[in-house]
Every structure is written in structure tokens, then in C-alpha cells.
Amino acid sequence: MEQMGFADIEYSNRKRKTKRDEFLEIMDHVIDWKDWTNLIMPYYPNGKRGRPTRGAETMLRMYLLQNWFTLSDEGVEDAIYDSYAFRKFMGINFMDEQAPDATTLCKFRKLLDENGITKMFFDNVKHFLDKHGKIMHGGSIVDATIVDAPTSTKNVEKKRDPEMHQTKKGNQWYFGERLHAGVDAGTGYIHTCEVTAANVSERDTALRLIREDDEVVYGDSAYSNMHLREDVQNDPHLSKIDWRTNVKKPYRKNKWNLDGMGMYWHKYFQRQKSRVRCKVEYAFLIIKKIFGYRKVRYRGLHKNQTQAHMLCALANLFMLAQSGKTGVT
């Protein structure tokens, strides 16, 4: 058992825990630190040259804090010194060691990005959920959300990020990326994610979000008439999929000349599709509102794909913790 310091004794007498304390305790419990650290170690510096390295788990914990609370490298370093909850999650005793600096975190994030380790984390969580019966097969929900990118040109090149793009949704223009997600229709866990420029069509990316054993796919009106696409009709698997997509504006224009009970049943079927499809909206809520991923932090799609895999893995763990079924039998 770790020896308690004066700060630990003082904080243990609080009347209640903050939501941040509870969140970090839950995530500390649900993450398999040993498995994730083992995925990092083959690529981690051995410390034989240069200054001594910090532990891989310590750096991973710092990186996760940065993703959960949308902090910069310097911001998360300051927050560890300022917040007892952060320090406790990091497992740092200031009597013996200090928090890793921002430069060390930047190099660690670069290591994860260059070796595709966050994709390994995402696959590890997905395998765990599948192994313990938390994911159902046979149906998926596909959807996408726009994540804004900085529009400022106050940089060396005097240009916006060339890999991002603008697109119009409704009557408003957006500049940034589009985060595509394939979600299990039964449980709502994310099984596939892709990042593209905002102007890339959702329909063109949807086929990469479908699993090999999917027989039914749900989507909003953006995916209507997917069964008519040539690449879908020519594929033996995709051509057999039942595309259950919502009709665009079904109540504003009655083009089927339905009235009475006919229109009632039409609305009823649309609601049933939406009741299943809403699971993907909750996954986006976790990523964009709870984790605060409303604007990209890095330039280029590759770095943002790396962060997207990390956020989707953490969103799955957050949903697992919320379900109250974190124990494995």
C-alpha cells in the first residue's frame, strides 16, 4: 500500500469527492494499465542514452489527462501541480519526483503517433469488449460529425491547414474535419472510426465503417439510397445489407400522398429507426462534450486520426464504466 502524505490525509477528510475525482477513479479502475503499457514498451526508449526516461505508464497517464480535459502540453503539466486529483491519478509524490515536463509529453505523443499505438489501444479495447460479450454483431450504425479547425492564418506559412476543408451544413459554413464512426447497433460501442476533411462525403466513407458480419446498417438521411451505389451493388457482401436509413424531412412534404393511418405508420417506422440510430449520437456526445473535443488541436489528418482512435477507445471505456459492468468473470 502506498504511504499517505500530509496532503492525502488532509484531502481524505473532505465531505465529498468532486466529479473530477470520481471520474478519474472510475477510469483508473477500468483501464488495463498492464496491457496498454506492454503495447508501448517495444517502441519506448530504453534510457541507455540521454537523460533517464520516465515510466511508460506515467507518461500514458499524463497523455490521457490531456485528452480527457483538452489541455495543452504546458497546461496539463501545470494542472498536475495545481490539482490534487490529477496528482493522485498520476501517482506522483512530490517528495520523491516531479511531474514530467511538456517537452517529454510532446515526444511521447510523437512516439504514439509514429508507431500507431493509439490504434492498438482502440483494437485492444474492442477485443476486450468482444471477448466478454459486450459487443453484438450483425448490425452497425454509421454517422459523422464535424470538428472545427482553427481558421487563423497567423503562422509561418500564412495559410490554414491544407488538409482541412470547409463545408456547408444547413445554412452555416464549417472549416475542419469530419469524424466518422461505426457503432454497434446493439450496445452502442464504437468499432470503427475514420477522419477525413470536412468536405468528404459521408456516403463515400460509410463503406469503410461496416464490419464483415454486418447484415443491417442504420443511418440518417445522408445515407439514403446507399443500396443504389454501383460499388455496393457489385460487392457480394454489401449488396445483401439491409440499409435502414431515415427519410429526409418525411413530415414536411408528403410526396407519397399518404394520409390517415398510412402516414401514421410511416412516421412510426421512422421513429423506430431513430431509436436505434441515436446510440451513435451518445458516442459523439461523450467525445465532443464530456471530453471537450470540439476543435482540433493538431495540423494534418494523420495526427488527428491518432487522437480520434484514442478518444474512441476512451469513449468505449467510459460507456463500459457507466454500464456498471466493469467486472470481468
Secondary structure, DSSP 8 states (H G I E B T S, - for coil): -----HHHHHHTT-SS--HHHHHHHHHHHHS-HHHHHHHHGGGS--SSSSS----HHHHHHHHHHHHHTT--HHHHHHHHHH-HHHHHHHT--TTT-----HHHHHHHHHHHHHHTHHHHHHHHHHHHHHHTT----SEEEEEEEEEE------STT-S--TT-EEEEETTEEEEEEEEEEEEETTT--EEEEEEEETTS-HHHHHGGG--TT--EEEE-GGGTTGGGSHHHHTSTTGGG-EEEE--SSTTT--TT---THHHHHHHHHHHHHHHHHHHHHHHHHIIIIIS--SB--SSSHHHHHHHHHHHHHHHHHHHHHHTT-----
